[in-house]
């Protein structure tokens, strides 16, 4: 199974702007910019989307764990708080904190904590944050300059 998303950016970092789109169409030409990423302007940014993906993934994994263990969750609510900080001069995602509230009849706290910890460690987005990354970058021929830089 493969899922795709895309980004287009025009202009320099501070005054430029971009748009995000997803294969499903749920994001379609969704704007983002320096201000939405680093200055708290209204709009989305990559880190917010990662946090949303992590909250959703963890919550589904916890539901699956609970169900496999014989418990029927009534409500699971998760908030993911992602921290983006300067580390050695580079913007770095330094942490993601998951805050979960659950209504699960019949389970004791010790068992719930075990199943939640397993969901945190093993949901696909948690594992992504440890994954190998790859890149193929292609420069369009019309954008190249001569060897003198002109």
N, C-alpha and C positions, 0 to 999 in steps of 0.2 A: 504494500500500500504506500502510495506517495501522495503528499499534499504539497501544494505550491502557493507561494505568495510572491509579490513583486513590489519593487520600489523604483520610483523615478525621481530624480533630483535635478533641479535647474538652478544654476547660479553658485555663488560662493557660499561658504558655511553660514555666515551670520545673516546675510540678506536674502539668501536663496530660499527655495521652498521645494517641497516634495509631495508625492502622493503614494499611498500604499493601496494594494489590491490583493484580494485572496481568491483562490480558485473557486470557492463557494459563492463568491459575489457578496458576502456579508460586508466586506470592506471593498469599496469600489471608488477609486480616486479619492480616498480618505486623506485629507491634507495633514502634513506634519512639517515642522520647521525648527530652527534653532530655538526660537522662543518657546515652542511647546515642549521641547526637550530639556532645555537648561534654564528657562526663566519662568516656568509655571504659567505660561499663556494657555488659553483654552485650546484644546486639541489633543491629539494622541502623540505617542512617541514609542520607540521600540521597547523601552524598558517597561512601560505600562502594559504593552501587549504580552511581554514575557511573563509579567506578574499575573495577568489574567489567565494565560495558558497554564501556568503552574498551579494556580488556585483551582482551576477546572479539572486538571489532570489528577491532582492529589485527591480532590473530593470524589471523583469517580473511582479511583483506586481504593480509597477507604470504603466506599459503598460496596465494591466487589469483595474486599477482604471481610467485611462484616457479614455479607450474604453467604460467602463460603463457610464462615464460622458458625452459621446458623442463626444469625441475628438479622432482623428486618429494620433497617434504619428508617425513621419517620422523617427526619430532617437533618441535613448536614450543611453547614454554612462555613465557608473558608474565605479568609482575606489573606492575600499575599502582599507583603511589603518588601519591595526590592530596593536595595540601597545602591546608588550610583555615586561613587566618590573618586576624587583624584588620588591615585597611587603612583608615586614616582613620576609625576607629570602626565599620566595617562588616565583618562576616564575608565573606570573599572567597576563592574558589578561585583560588589564585595560580599553581598549576602542577600538571601531571600528568607524572610521569616513568614511562616505559615501560622495563622491563628484560626483555629477551628472550634466551632460549637456544634455539638451533636445531640440529637434526641434519638436514643437507641434503647428501646425497652428491653429489660432483662439482662443487660450486660453489666459486669462490674468494671470499675475504673481500671484495674490492673490489666485485664484482657483488652479493654478498649485502647489503652495506651500502647500495648504491644502491636495491635492491628494498625493503629495510626502511625507508629514509628515505621512499620513495614511499608505502609503506603508512601510515606515521605521518602524512604530510601529507594523504593522501587518503581514509583510511577515513571512513565517514559520521560516526562519533562525533567524530573529530578536527575534521571540518568543522562539526559541530554547535556545538562550542565557539566558533565564529566566526559562528554563524547569527543571523539576525534572529529576535527573540522577539516573540510577540504574546500578548495577554490579553483575555479577555472575563470580567468579574466581575459577578455578579448578587447583589444582596442580597435575601434572602427577605423578603417583606412582613411576616411575623409577627415579624421580628427588628428592625424599625425602631423608633426612639423618636420621641417628639414633638419639636418644635423647641426645647423647653426642655431636652432631654436626659434626660427622665425616662421 
